Each structure stands twice: as structure tokens, then as C-alpha cells.
Amino acid sequence: MQMRDFGRTKLPLSVLGFGCGAVGGLMVRGDAADQERTVARAIAAGVNYFDTAVQYGDGESERNLGRILQKLKPANVVVGTKVRVPPSDFGRFDDAVNTSLEGSLVRLRLEQVDIFHLHSPITENGGGSSLSVRQVLDEVAPAFERLRQHGKIRFLGLTAVGDTAALHQVIEARVFDSAQVVYNMLNPSAAVEMPAGYPAQDYARLFDATAAAGVGVVGIRVLAGGALSGSAERHPIASPAPEPIGSAMRYDADIDRSRRLMPLVEEGFAASLTEAATRFALSHPAMGTILVGMAAPQQFEDALAAVEKGPLPQAALDRLAALRQGFSGEPR
């Protein structure tokens, strides 16, 4: 398993991380034996980053990961979890993040988590469930820093969702060590300038900001919630189709666009769309580790096999860019 230094933390993380989220559902609704077998297989294959959150199954993902890690007792595993601050707790961020983290530590059976990510959307002025840039930098980040000083967390992170300009401001402030960034074949705007009228949120080359700030990148939505399989069929334990999560506001539109990328497979660049999508996410040097959610053990094997083939060649990336040109001007 290839390892990459994770931003300024210098943590060596496996390029393939283990997503414990609710979309795939293995670590939330899966069979306990399948969960343990898949985690053990991942560790044996060299995976060392495990990503969870209290929001995944109301703590079930954390409980299951904690149970398995306590049993397996692997060395050098890196665990990340998250906090989403509800509007009712705005103004009392210290209490909110402390309470959330303490619950996560109990469920994970840990005394410390390696990366603690803010999971709330970030906008310029806040509103609704979103936090403003000033709330994040003036209140949340100091609360996180106090947790670090008390030995409860090692590194500060955020999930880069919300308004693009606000995300750039927060990352450029250089108080967070990790950013979970949306990056997939349908929306590569964190890395490249997009054509005019492209139907997706434009993250305005966010990787330039993370690289300049020394922020490690966790690639999320790599398979666009499953749309980049090109199939509308969902595993029985997977969540309902998530939207918006790829490029479009509707999941079926993401599936349609994914199918229009099939020449990558037909022309021999990859054996499947999911393989292409997984390898695409590894292809940018800013990427530290990618998260691939799963519903079944075989889906981990598929992700591992894809990663072992390495990043897509430049010819495939060029072909992909040409195919995406056809999306411009379509409604999101």
C-alpha cells in the first residue's frame, strides 16, 4: 500500500482510507462478522486511516469501529471522527464540541482521536445550519485547539462543504491541519478550472489553497455516492440515493453523466467505472488519502484492486476531460 505524508502533519497515511459512513452502510447496518473481517482485511492490506462520525447511524459506526479496533489492537492506526454543531448550540461551541467528542471517545473506546473534523457547512455569513467564517475561526477553531492542548485530539480538521469562497478563507487561515474535499470524475473543480457553464459546484482549485497552507487532503465523494458505478441499483444495506453529492442536484442525473464516461472503460483505460473513479482520485498530488464507502466486503476488495493499479495515466485524464466538456451548459 502506498503511503503519503499528510500535509504538514507528516502523518504517513495509506492512499486508500476506510470510509465508515452511512451511504455504503457496512459499518452502520452491516453484519458484525462482515465488519470485523473487512476491517481486519484492510489493516492487513496496509490501510491505516479509518474515518467515522457520530452522525453515521447515530453513533453506530463509531461503536462498531471501536469494538473491532479494541479486539484487533492494530498498531499505528489513525482514526478520524467529526462533530456537527446544531444551531441550538451556536454560541456555546466549547460545550458542544466537548460533549460531542467525549461521546465519540466512549464509543470508539479511545482516549484520543487523531483527527477531529468540523462537519458543519461553512458560509461567509452563516445562517441556518451553516457556520460563518468568523464563527469557525474565532470560536470553533479555538475550542478544537483547547481539545488538542488537553490531549483529546492530535489534529484539527474540517469537511469542506459550504460556500467555495468561505472554504478558501478558512483553509487559508492555516488553523486546520486536514480538509475533507469533494473530488471525483464528475466534479474535479478542486484541482482544475472548469469549463464555463459546468453543472456542479465550483470549488475554485481548492487544492491550491490546501497545498499552500500545508493542509492534508482527505478525498470524499470519490464515487459520487455510488453514481460513478453507472448503475442505479443499490445494495440492500446502502442508504437511499444521496443527492446532491456528485455534480447534479439529482442522483439520476449523476448516474446519466457517469454512463457518458463509459468510453474510459470501452477504450481500455480501466476495467470498470468504479475502478476509473477510484484511480482518478489518486491521480492528483494534493491527495493524501481517499475514502471509499462500502456496503459489502467485496467492495473493499474492488477498491483495493483499483488502488493497486495506481493513478490513471495522463491519456486517460485527457480523455476524461474531453468527455466532461459535453456536460457544460446542462442544468445542474
Summary of the structure (lengths in Angstrom):
residues: 332
radius of gyration: 18.7
end to end distance: 36.8
largest distance: 55.2
contacts: 1171
relative contact order: 0.14
helix: 42%
strand: 17%
